Amino acid sequence: MITRREASAGLLSAAVFAGTSAQAASEAIIMQLPAPQTSGGMPLMQALKLRHSTREYADRPLPLPVLSDLLWAAFGVNRPSGDRTAPYWRHIMVIDVYAAMADGVWFYDPKAHLLRKHLSVDIRAATGQQDFVGSAPLNLIYVAHGERMHDVPPEGRRLYASVDTGFIGQNVYLFCASEGLASVFRGAVDYKKLEKVMQLEGEQFVTFAQTVGYPKS
């Protein structure tokens, strides 16, 4: 069943990518996202009823407008103050959202609402320890900035960052439930390996990863 959002997404995606070669797309360093659709959608209680984890995904990519809405729902800017769709510890933003897809790893810039290329290699298989992560169209990687948590001992930073990540992950779950997408929030990650593959710097560290895609029929 094609949802209203999917139908409009298909049309817009075709318009955006018309005349763009696959090589040019892979070399892009900025992925412009259409404005998120912030009205309508499924009632909250119905989305909660449908929320569940899935580990079987179709290889169908997410249309650009769906990706745009998903990222905004996850941790986008929803007020003129610059505050986000998910709460965060002590009003300090310590979490960045990265999107690992077949064409590389992208950093989500919430203020500009666009994706910036971080890596040009497919690292999806490194985002988890189960086979499905390597072929699912999208793996969100949540990266924390330990250096921003000045008054928290290093051994406690993962706890605070993980709580913030959980808020974001639940937003993703609810969006997926309302849009017919599948998702699973994963802690089974080789963190050190993934941090090395992502070429993280300073005190950055991975908290969790979350797979998103269309359910395999």
C-alpha positions in Angstrom: 0.0 0.0 0.0 1.5 3.4 -1.0 1.0 6.1 1.5 0.2 9.8 0.7 3.7 10.7 1.7 5.3 8.0 -0.5 3.3 9.1 -3.5 4.4 12.7 -3.2 7.9 11.5 -2.4 8.2 9.6 -5.6 7.2 12.6 -7.7 9.6 14.9 -5.9 12.4 12.5 -6.0 12.1 12.0 -9.7 12.1 15.8 -10.2 15.2 16.2 -8.0 17.3 13.6 -9.6 16.1 14.0 -13.2 19.1 14.5 -15.5 21.7 13.7 -12.7 24.1 10.9 -13.5 24.8 8.2 -10.9 28.5 9.3 -10.9 27.6 12.9 -10.2 25.3 11.9 -7.4 28.0 9.7 -5.8 30.5 12.6 -5.9 28.1 15.2 -4.3 29.2 16.5 -1.0 25.9 18.2 -0.1 22.5 16.5 -0.3 19.8 19.1 -0.3 16.7 18.0 1.5 13.2 19.2 0.7 11.4 21.0 3.5 9.9 18.5 6.0 6.2 17.9 5.9 5.2 18.8 9.5 1.5 18.6 9.3 -0.9 15.7 9.1 0.2 12.1 9.7 -1.0 9.3 11.9 -2.5 10.0 15.4 0.1 9.4 18.1 -1.8 6.6 19.8 -2.2 4.7 16.6 1.6 5.1 15.9 2.4 3.8 19.4 0.2 0.8 18.8 2.0 0.0 15.5 5.5 0.6 16.8 7.8 -2.5 16.8 11.3 -3.6 15.8 11.9 -5.4 12.5 15.0 -7.2 11.3 14.0 -8.0 7.7 14.2 -5.2 5.2 13.6 -4.7 1.5 16.5 -3.2 -0.5 14.3 -0.4 -1.7 15.8 3.0 -1.0 14.0 5.7 0.9 12.7 8.5 -1.4 14.4 11.8 -0.6 11.3 13.5 0.9 10.8 10.5 3.2 14.4 10.7 4.3 14.0 14.4 4.9 10.9 14.0 7.1 12.6 11.1 8.9 15.7 13.1 9.8 13.6 16.1 10.9 11.4 13.9 13.1 14.6 12.4 14.6 16.4 15.5 15.7 15.4 18.4 13.5 14.9 22.1 14.5 11.2 22.7 15.4 11.4 26.2 17.0 12.9 29.5 16.1 15.1 29.1 19.1 16.9 26.3 17.4 15.6 23.7 19.8 14.9 20.2 18.5 12.2 17.6 18.1 13.8 15.5 20.9 14.9 16.6 24.4 18.6 16.7 25.4 20.6 16.6 28.6 21.0 20.0 30.4 20.2 21.8 27.2 23.5 20.8 25.7 23.4 19.1 22.3 25.9 16.3 22.4 24.4 14.0 19.7 25.0 14.2 16.0 23.1 12.0 13.5 24.8 10.3 10.6 23.1 8.4 7.8 25.0 5.4 6.4 23.7 4.5 3.0 25.0 2.7 -0.1 26.6 5.8 -1.4 28.5 6.7 1.8 28.0 8.3 5.2 26.3 11.6 5.5 26.2 14.0 8.4 22.8 15.5 9.2 22.9 19.3 9.6 19.7 20.1 11.5 20.0 23.9 11.2 20.4 23.9 7.5 18.3 20.7 7.1 20.6 19.0 4.7 23.1 16.2 4.5 26.9 16.7 4.2 29.1 13.9 2.9 31.3 12.5 5.6 32.7 9.4 3.9 32.3 8.2 0.3 32.4 4.5 1.2 29.6 2.1 2.1 30.1 1.2 5.8 26.6 -0.2 6.5 28.0 -3.7 7.3 30.1 -2.2 10.1 27.2 -0.6 11.8 26.1 -3.8 13.5 26.8 -7.5 14.0 23.8 -8.9 12.1 23.7 -9.5 8.4 20.7 -7.4 7.6 22.5 -4.1 8.5 24.7 -4.5 5.4 21.8 -4.4 2.9 19.2 -2.3 4.7 18.9 1.1 2.8 19.7 3.2 5.9 21.5 2.9 9.1 21.4 5.9 11.4 24.5 6.3 13.6 24.3 8.3 16.7 27.6 10.0 17.7 28.2 11.8 21.0 30.6 14.6 21.7 32.2 13.8 25.0 34.1 17.1 25.1 30.8 18.9 25.5 30.0 17.2 28.8 32.6 19.0 30.8 31.2 18.4 34.3 30.5 14.7 33.8 33.3 12.1 34.5 34.4 10.3 31.4 32.9 7.0 32.7 29.5 8.6 33.0 29.3 10.3 29.6 28.0 7.2 27.7 25.0 7.0 30.1 23.9 10.6 29.5 24.6 10.4 25.8 22.6 7.1 25.5 19.6 8.7 27.2 19.6 11.5 24.6 20.0 9.0 21.9 17.0 7.0 23.1 14.8 10.1 22.8 15.9 10.5 19.2 15.5 6.8 18.4 11.9 6.8 19.7 11.1 9.7 17.4 12.4 7.6 14.5 10.4 4.6 15.7 7.2 6.6 15.8 7.8 8.2 12.4 8.5 4.7 10.9 5.3 3.3 12.4 3.2 6.2 11.0 4.8 5.9 7.5 4.8 2.1 7.0 8.6 1.9 7.5 10.5 -0.7 9.5 13.2 0.0 12.2 15.3 -1.6 14.9 17.4 0.2 17.5 20.6 -1.7 18.0 23.2 -1.8 20.8 24.9 -4.9 19.3 27.7 -2.8 17.7 31.4 -3.1 17.7 31.8 0.5 18.8 35.6 0.8 18.5 35.6 -0.7 15.0 32.7 1.6 13.9 34.4 4.7 15.4 37.6 3.8 13.5 35.7 3.2 10.3 33.9 6.5 10.7 37.2 8.4 11.3 35.8 10.1 14.4 37.9 12.7 16.0 38.7 13.9 19.6 36.3 12.6 22.2 33.5 11.6 19.8 32.0 8.1 20.3 29.2 6.1 18.9 26.2 5.4 21.3 23.9 3.3 19.1 22.8 2.6 15.6 19.3 2.3 14.2 18.3 0.5 11.0 15.5 2.0 8.9 13.9 0.8 5.7 10.8 -0.7 4.1 9.8 -4.1 5.6 10.6 -7.1 3.5 7.4 -8.6 2.2 
